[in-house]
């Protein structure tokens, strides 16, 4: 692993551990992830909205996610712009590999990511 990509690998590892819980029940997990990383700074407000939903539905599952989310936000903000762009491309590539019929199962099993401010399911 190259030293400049080590932070990216750490973010991916953290995402694999916590994204399934954070993104459970959303219509488009990739869109939710991309919404958080689309700009030059991590969208903490969007991330905290997702976490708040999780903490209401599964309080015990939400506890370890919050510090990991804050750490991921800080790590993303510290990435150089080309590395941030690479992360977005990886998320988009993963999104292209997932089919709508899998219901996010591939994401839950592997990693997390997607563009635009995705919408939560309401039912």
N, C-alpha and C positions, 0 to 999 in steps of 0.2 A: 504494500500500500504506500503510495506516495505521501509525503508529509502534508502537502497542500490539500489532499483529498481525505485525510484522516478525519477532520471535523464532519465531512459529509457522511462518511461511514458511521460515525457515532450517531448522527441524527437519524440515519436509516435504521440503525439498531434500536434506538429509543422508540422510533415510530412503530416498528414491528411489535414492540412490547406493549405499547399503550394505545395505539390508534384503534385497534378493534373495539375496545371498550368505549373510547371517546366518540367513535363514529357509528356505533351500533344504532341502527334504526334510522339513519339518514338516507335520503333518496339517492344521493350521489356522493359517496365518500371521497372520491378523487376531487370533486368540485370543492368540497369542504376543505380539504388539505391545500389545494391550490389557492383558495381564498385567503388562507393564512400566510402563504409565502409568495403571493403574486407581486407585491411591492418590494421596495428596497429594505423595508423593516417588517418583521413578523407582526401580523395583525392580532395583537393580544386580546383585543375586545371580542373578536369573533371566536378566538380560542376559548376565552372565558365563558362565552355564551354556550358553547358546546359542553364545556365542563360543568356549568351550572345545571344544564339539562341532565347530564349523567349523574350529578350528585343528588338530584331529586329522585331519579329512578333507581339508582344503585349506589347508595352512600358509601358502602364499604369498598366497592370497586373504584370509586372516584378518588379516594384518599391518596393512593400512590401516583395518580395521574397528574395532579396539580403541580407538585414539584418538578416532575419530568417535563411538563408543558412549559413551565417558566424557564427551565434550563434549555429546552429546545429553542425557545424564543430568543434567549440570549446568544446561544450558539449560532442561530441563523443570522442574527444581526451582525455577528462578528465575521461572517463569511465575506470574502471578496465578491464583487458583482459577478464575475464569470462563474464562480462556484455556485452562487445562488441560482444563476441561470441554468447551470447543469442540473441542479436539483429539480427545478421546474420541468426540464426536459425529461428527466427520469420519471417523474410523476406522470407526465403526459404519455410517455411510452408505456408505462404500466397500465394506464387507463385504456390505451388502445388495445392492449392484450386481453383485458377483461371484457367479458360479454355482458350485456344488460341482463341476460337470463341467469347469471350466476349469483345475483342478489348481493354482490359484494363479498362473496365467500372467498374469492381469490385474494382480495385485499385483506380480509381478516386473517387469512392464513399466511400472508407474506409481508405486506408493508402498507403504507398509506400515501394518498395524494390526489388533486384535481382542480381546474380554473373556475373563476367566478365565485360569487357568493352563493353556494348551494343552498337548497331549501330543506328544511326538516320535514319529516313526515308528520302529518297531523292526525293520524289515526291508527 
